[in-house]
């Protein structure tokens, strides 16, 4: 099931729907990095290029999960 979160990115409000498992990885990665989830999402948003935000977040989460022990 998808879980929707809302963020302000580049002064625009946007909502992203991801599976709870992806949000869990992103939240853990934000905590590990010492930043808020919103700050992590904003950072990923700035680097995503033409990729949809939801896809960029999933790719980031998969990469982060593969780095974890």
Secondary structure as UniProt FT lines:
FT   STRAND          2..9
FT   TURN            10..11
FT   STRAND          12..19
FT   HELIX           20..33
FT   HELIX           37..47
FT   TURN            49..50
FT   HELIX           53..67
//
